[in-house]
Structure formats: C-alpha cells, structure tokens
Amino acid sequence: MQLAERSPDLKSLIHEAISNNDGIVNKILQDQWKELILEPLSKLDVDSVRPPLILVIDALDECGRETDIQRVLQLLANSRVLRGVQFRVLITSRPETEIRHGFSQVPECEHQDIILHDISQSIVDHDISVFLEHSLQIIAQKRALGPDWPGSQAVRLLVQNASGLFIWAATACRFISEGRRFAAKRLSLILQGGGSISAPEKQLNNIYNTVLENSVSREYGDEEKEDLYEILRRILGSIVILYSPLSATSLAKLLSIPTEDVNQTSEDLHAILDIPKEQNRPIRLHHPSFRDFLLNKERCSDQQLWVDEKKAHAALADACIRLMSDKLGRDICGLNLPGVLAEEVQGDRIDQCLPSELQYACQYWVQHLQRGKTQLLDNGQMHVFLRGHLLHWLEALSLMRKTSEGVLAIISLESLVAVSDSLSVLGEI
C-alpha cells in the first residue's frame, strides 16, 4: 500500500496484480512478495520514480518467529533480481542470533552493515541533545515552565545519563511529560545522582525502575501496595511475554480480571507502554528493552516487580486453556453446514464468534505451555481440555486459517508428553 502511494504508475501496477489474483491474500509470503512487489517494480518505468526507491523496515527483530524473520530476509535479498528500478532496503534491528544468521545467508556484496555502537559517541550525543532540547521545549510550553527550562546544564546531564541510548532519552521525556503539573519534579527525580557516566544498561534500568516506582504511590497502605504489586506483575508480566499484543479489553478477558484493573494499572505507565485511547486497539511496548528489564532479576531492582518468566508463561497457558474450555464449542460460528469452506465464512462473523482473546488462546497456548515447562499429567487441566475440546479447537484454527499451526502444536504437545513421561519415570526411580 505504501509503495502504491509513492507512485501513481506503481499503484496502477499493484492494483492490476491484485485484480488479476483474487486469492493473493491467502497465498504464501513468497508468492505475495513476488506478485505484489517484485513484478510491479520490474514493470515500472524507471523515469516514473525518483531514484533510489527505499523500503524501510523498522525493528525486524520484533517480527515474531525465527523462521518468519529468516524468510523475510531471504525474500528481501531476492530484490537484487530487479534491473530497471534502483531499489534499496533499509533494515533496523537488534543483533539477535536469527537476524545475524539470516544476513549470513545473503552475499556480502549485497548488503552493508552499520553497527550503531561503532558510530562516534560525539555524533550520537549531539543527536540525543537535539532530541532532548526539542522534546523538553514542547513540555515547557505545555506546562508554562518558561523558555529557559530546563537549562543547558540539565540537558547535558540527561545526555550523559542516556549514554548513547535514544530509548533512554525517549522514555525519560515520556516520563516527564506524563507527570503533567509535576513535570519539573519528575525531571529532578531522573537527575538525582545522575552525575556519573555508567553503562547504558544501568541507566536504562534506572529510568525503568523510576517509572515503575512512581506508579506505586507512597500514600498507599502496606496491604494496598501488596495488592498493587501483584496486579502489576500479572498484567505487565503478561504484556511483555505475549506472542501477539492484545487490547486492554481482550487482555482482561484472557486473564479473567476486570478491564478497569488493566486500565487503572496502565494509567501511570505511558512512559513505557504504548496505550491507545481506543479500547479495541492493542497495548504495545515502546521498546523491547523493557521486556528484557522486567524479566531479569538482576536488572529489576524491586523484586516485588520482577517477573519470573517461567511462571508467567505457565500462568498464561493456564489462562488460555481456561478460556478455551469455557468458550469453545461445536460449530462455534453457527454455520449448520458441516461441509462449508473456511474461506466462505465472512471475517466479521469469525471475529464475532472468535474474539481476539480467544483467537490468541487457540494460537499460542501450546507455546506458553512449552515456555512454562509445565509437567503434563493424566487427567490434568490440559488432558481434560483435549478430551473435551480437541475437535472444537481444530475447528477454530481452521476458521482462523491457522490449521498448519495446529499441526505443529500437536507435534510440540507430543514432545512435551514424552518429556513429562521421562520425568515421571525418573521421579519413581
């Protein structure tokens, strides 16, 4: 769509490709890439676009499964077959293993790597300084803090504390801005003890700890604080390990808690969470570094907020199975036609009968079960679910057009059962 908006001629070619192939939306990624991108570009008159044509892909590491990432990189590498149009791809990503492995499969002459850590510190600091000055000026105008606030010294200290991390600077600005009338006070909180240069990770830990601690009012009683810590761990722990983001409403239904709990808990966390105004839109992390922070016992200084990843996955697996056991049933869309094809069922009807939280549970419960390292038992929760709802679950996946994922999930379950049997035998010995 974005390529089509870039050029009228390209828009016409892409429109033609879609019109000539009604089933393109259901084709595999390789065919979609070839028919919707490569072929229209190959037919494009070189004089109709200003060279080079640049495709920007941000945060490739957040794409999802490792196989998806490697497939995307392989497809992007295929763009070198284009001869007429000058086409470039700019990718940003954390250097995860699957990313580096994917690039190792692409000939060196076809790509150029730029490592941000190798860029001169003075250049990075200058860019962060410009960003901070601009962002703080906007905050000063909104809160009538005066044209000289916060001053060059404060900006210098913030740049120093950022230690080259834009995410630290961005999170700090969001934290200050969300303080509204207490914006100046929040700036002081960040600057306290911020005179020394430390490792970037340590500085990022400090800002995340500050944001979280500020969400727990000192005026709460001990029992109130304990309740709040528990709900924070449950909600934040779920958000950071979800395989696909959910809205506040869907997350609440998945966790069997009131939507108000999710909304109120996230109210003071806009600095680290992207919380949309619309209740049906998903809550996302501003940056994946918060996930790393919250799941690391050494980095998250407040142990009442640290999330045990294994327990969090086990809890989500339990929540998924409970939701599916409660909501799944025979002919869930009320089709009354056993032979109807999934592609003939209207998407709106599927979404109505299989809301987002139920679709999430159907698609990812086995993965949470694996990561939670839950030992499977005869007549246990999972066993009871499969006895009563295996066919209902497969029907739901079929309607979602995720049948292949169901096959892989069953294979994974078989391996889990084998491991659990081995553990049981060892226990008896």
N, C-alpha and C positions, 0 to 999 in steps of 0.2 A: 504494500500500500504506500509506504514511504517513497519507494523508488518511483511509483506511478505519479506521486505528487511532485516529484522532482522534474519530470519531463513530460509534456503532452504526448510526444511521439512514443515514449516508453509506456505511458499509460494506455495508449491505444493497443500496443503490442501485448501488454499483460491482460488487458480486457479480452482481447481476441483469444489468448491462451485459456482463459477461464471459460469463455463461451463455448469453445470447442471441446471442453472436457468437463462435463458436469460433475464427475466423480473425483476431481482433483483433491478435494478436501479430505477424502478418505485414503488417498494414496500414501505410500511410504515417503519419508523425508527426502530420500534421494530423487524420487520422481518429481516431487514438488519443486525441489531446488532446480532441477534440470528444466522443467516445463514453465515454471513461473519466473525464474530469474535468468538462468544461462541462455536459454533460447531467445527470449525477448531482447536481451542485451546483444546477442550475436547478430540479430536482425536490425539493430539500431543504427541509424545513420550517424556516423562519427561527428558530423557537424551540428547535430541537434542538441548535444550536451556539451557543457564546458568541461574540458578535461582538467584533472582526473576526476572520475566519479568515485566517491569514497563511501564505503559502507562501514559504519561504526557499530561495533558490538561491545557493549559495556558489561563487565563482571561476568565473563564466560564461566568462571568457577561456580556461579550460582545456578547454572543451567539445570542441575539435577543429577541424574545417574552418570557414572563414569562412561558408560557406553554411549550415552547421548552426546557427551562432550567430545569424545573421540570421533564420533560420526560427523558432528558439525565441523570439526577441524578438517576432516578428510574432504567433505563437500566444499568447504571454502577453498581448499588447496586446488580443487578442480577448476576454479575460476581462471586458472592460468591458461586454459584452452582458448580463452577469448583472445581474438587477434585484432579486431577493429577498434572497440572502445577501450580507453585507458581506465582500467578498473583497479581499485585498491581497497584493501580491507584493514581497518584499524581495530585491534582487539585489546581490551584491557582485562587483566585477570590477576588473581593471586597465583603464585607459582606452585599450585598443587601438583601432586605427582602425576595425575592423569593428564593435566594440562601440558606439563613438560614432556611426558611420553607422547602425547598427541603431536606436539611440534617436532619431536624427534623423527616422526614418520614423514615429515614434509622436507623435501630437499632444502639444504641451507641457502641455496641461491634464490629460493622462492620466498624467504621471509627474513625480516630483520628484527632482532630483539633489542628492546630498550629496558633496562632494569632501573627502576626509579631510585633505588638506593645508590646507584652509581652516579646520579646527577649531582652536581656541585651543591653542597649544603647552602651556600650563599644564594644560589638561584632559588632553591626551594623555600628558604626563609623569606626571601623577598616576595615570592608569590603568596605565601601564607600571610605575610604582613599586609599586603594589598587586600586580601580577602577579609582579614580581621577588621581593618580600618573601614572598609565598605559596610560590613555587616553591623559593626558596633555603631556606626554613624546612623544607620537606619533605626537601631534600637534607641539611640539617644533622641532622635526626632520623635519617635512614637511616645516615649516616656518623659519628654520635656526635660532631659538631663543636661541640656546646654551644649553648645557647639564644640566645647573643648573636652567633653567627656569621651573616653576615659583618660585621655592623655597619652602622649608618646611613650612614657615610661611603662604604663600598663600594657600597651600593645607589645612593647619589646619583651616584657616578661612572659606574655602569652605566647609569643613566637618561640621564645626559649623553651617554655614548657611543652609546646607542641612537638619539639624535637623532630621536625620534618614530617609529621603526620597531619595530613589535611583532615582526616576523620576526627582527630582530637580537636582541631580548631573548629570544625563544623559542629561537633557535639557541644563544645563549650558555648558557642554562640546560641545554639538552640536552647541550652540550659538557662543561659542568661535571659534570653528573650521570653521564655515561658515563665520567668519569675515576675513578669509584668511590673507592678509597682516596687517589687523587691529586686529589680534587675541589678542595681548597683551593689546590693548586698550579696547577690549571687556571684558577681564578679570578684568581690573581696574574698569569698569562700574559695574560689578557684586559685586566687593569687596567694593565699596564705601558705607560707612555706615553699613557695614556688621559685625561689631564687637560684637553686642549683640545677645544673644540667644533668638529667638522668636518662636512662634508657627509654626509648619511645614507648615500649610496652608498659613500663612502670607509670608513665604519665597518663597513658590511656586507662590504666587501672584506676588511677586517682580520680579521673573525671567520671568514670562509670560508678565508682564507689560513692562519689559525692552526689550524683544524681539519685541513686537508689536510697541512700541515707536520708536525703531531703524529702523523699516520698513518704517517710515514716515520721510523722510529727512527734516532737518531744513531749507534746501535751497529752499524748495517749497514755493510758494506764498500762501496766505490765501485761495484763490479760488481753487488752486490745491490741497491743503490739504483737503479742504471740499469734493472735488470730490473723493479723495483717501479714506477718511474715509467712505464715502457712499459705495464705491465698496468693501472695506474691510468688512464692516458689512454685506453686501449682500452675498459675497462669503463665508466668514468664518461662518456666521450665517447659511448658507445652509449646509456647510460641517459638522458642529457639530450636526445638527439635522436630517441629512439623516438617514433613516432606513437601508440603504444599501449603501456602498460607491460607488461613480462614478468616472470615469476618468475625466481629465480636459476637454476633448472634449465633453463628454456626459453632464457634469455639465453646460458647456457653452450653449449647445443647450437647456437644460432644462430651464435655466434662460434667454434664448434669448439674450445672450451677446456674444461678440467676444471671441474666445478661447484665444486670446492674452491677454485679460484682466485677465483671470484666471491664465495664466502662469506668467505674469508680477507681479500680486498681490502676488502670492505664492513664487516668487523668493527669497525673504528675510525671508521666514518663514519655512525653512528646519529644524530649531531647534524644531518646534512644530508640523510640518506636515511631513508625510512620502510621499514625492513627487517622483514618479518613473520617470525614463528617458523616458520610453515608454509612448506615449500619450494615448494608449488604456488601460493602467492599472490604477486602482482606486487610488485616493488620500485618505490617511488614517491619523487619528490622531496618534501621537506617544503614547499618553496616554489619557484615557478618562477624566482625571482630567482637561484637557484644556477645555472640553465641560462644565464641572461644573463651571469653572472660567469665561468663556465668557458669560454665561447665568445668572450670579449672579451680580446684580448691585452693591452690596457692595464690592465684591472682585475685579471686574474690575474697577480700579480707574479712567481710562479715559472714561468718559461717552460717548464720541464720538465713542468708540469701543464696548461698551456694547451692547449686542444683546437681544432685547425683544423676548423671546421665543414664546409667543403667536402670535406676529406679524410675526415672521419668519415662523412659521408653516402656517399661513394664506397666506403669500406670496408664499410659496412653493405649497400649494394647488391650488392657482390661476395659478401658472406656469404649474402645472401638467394638469389642465383642459384645459388650452390654447393649450398645446402641443398635447393632445389627440384630441381636437376639430379640430386641423389643420392636424393631421397625420392619424387618424383612418378612416377606410372606409370599405365598404363591400368587403368580400373576399380579405383581405389585402395581402395575400400571392399569390394571383392569381392562386388558385388551380382549379377553374372552375369545381369542383366536390363537391357538397353540402354534400354528404354522406361520404367523406373521414374521417378517424380517425386521431386525432391529432398525435398519436404515429407513424403514417405512413409518416408524414411530416418531411423532413430532418432538423436537427437542424441548419445547415448553412443557409438554406432558411429562417427559422424563425428569426434568428439573423439579417439577411439582411433586412427583411421587418419590423421587430420589433427591432430596435436598443436598446441599453442598457437604454438610457434615456426614451424611450417610454415604455419599459417594466417596468421601475421604476415607471413612472407616473401611468400606469394601475394598478400596485400592491399596491401603497401606497397613492394615492390621498385622499382617504376617511380618512385614519388615520391622515394625515396633516389637513384635514378639521375639524376633531374632536378636535385635539390639538389646532388649531387656534380659536376654539369656534366661527366659522363663523355663523351668523344668516342666515338661508335659506329663500329665498323669491320667490314667484311666478314670473316666467319669469326672475329670476336671472341667473347668469352665470351657476350654477350647473343644474338648471332646464332646461335651453336651451340645455346644453350638453346632458343630459339624454334623452331629447325628440329626439335629432338627432342622438345620438351615443350609446344608451344603448346596442343594439344588437352588434354593432361593438366592443364595449368594452368587452362584454362577449365572443365574438369570439376570441379576442386577448388573453384573460385569458385562454381560452380553449387551444389555440395553445401553450401557455406558461406552460400548465398543472397546472394552478392555479385556476381552476374553483371553488374549495371549498372556496378559499379566496374571490372570487366574491360574493358567497352566504353570507358569513359573513359580507362583506362590505355593501351589500344591507340591511341586518338587522341593521347594525350600522346607515345607512342613515335614516332608518325608525325612529330610536330613536332620531336622530338629528332633523328630521322634527317635531316630537312630542314636543321636547323642544322648537323649534322655534315658533310653534303654541301657546304654553303656554306663551311664552314671548310676542307674539303679542297681546294676549288677555289681559295680564297684562298691556301692554302699552296703550291699548284702555281704560281700566278702569281708 
